[in-house]
C-alpha cells in the first residue's frame, strides 16, 4: 500500500525552523508573541454625546473608536474609574452612566484622542 504523501516534504516529521532538529527534540525558546495592532490615539477622533434612556437615565456615549486597533475594554475601565461611574461596551461604542461629558472629554484628551461633541 502506498502512502499519499510518500517522498514529499509532508511525509517527514516536522523540524524546527531555527535549529533544524525534530520539533520534539528542539530546545529553542518559543518565539515572542506578536504585539496586537494598535492605532495611535492622536490619529483617532472620538465623538461624545449625552443620551437619555428609559426611566430618565442619562448616559455619556463615546463613538467612532474602532474595535480593531484599540483596546476598548481597557479604555472603558480607565474611564469608569476616572468618572467613578458604571459603564459598558456595546458593539463599537462605550457608554458611561450619567452625564460625565467633561470628565470623559478631559481623560480622552489626556490620553491623546481628538474629541468632538
MOBELQUI-V372475 format. One record per residue. N is the residue number from 1. BURIAL is I if it has 24 or more other ideal C-beta (glycine too) atoms within 12 Angstrom, else O. Layout:
BEGIN
((N,BURIAL) (N,BURIAL))
END
This chain:
BEGIN
((1,O) (2,O) (3,O) (4,O) (5,O) (6,O) (7,O) (8,O) (9,O) (10,O) (11,O) (12,O) (13,O) (14,O) (15,O) (16,O) (17,O) (18,O) (19,O) (20,O) (21,O) (22,O) (23,O) (24,O) (25,O) (26,O) (27,O) (28,O) (29,O) (30,O) (31,O) (32,O) (33,O) (34,O) (35,O) (36,O) (37,O) (38,O) (39,O) (40,O) (41,O) (42,O) (43,O) (44,I) (45,O) (46,I) (47,I) (48,I) (49,I) (50,O) (51,O) (52,O) (53,O) (54,O) (55,O) (56,O) (57,O) (58,O) (59,I) (60,I) (61,I) (62,I) (63,I) (64,I) (65,I) (66,O) (67,O) (68,O) (69,O) (70,I) (71,O) (72,I) (73,O) (74,O) (75,I) (76,I) (77,O) (78,I) (79,I) (80,I) (81,O) (82,O) (83,I) (84,O) (85,I) (86,O) (87,I) (88,O) (89,I) (90,O) (91,O) (92,O) (93,I) (94,I) (95,I) (96,I) (97,I) (98,I) (99,O) (100,I) (101,I) (102,O) (103,I) (104,I) (105,I) (106,O) (107,I) (108,I) (109,O) (110,O) (111,I) (112,O) (113,I) (114,O) (115,I) (116,O) (117,O))
END
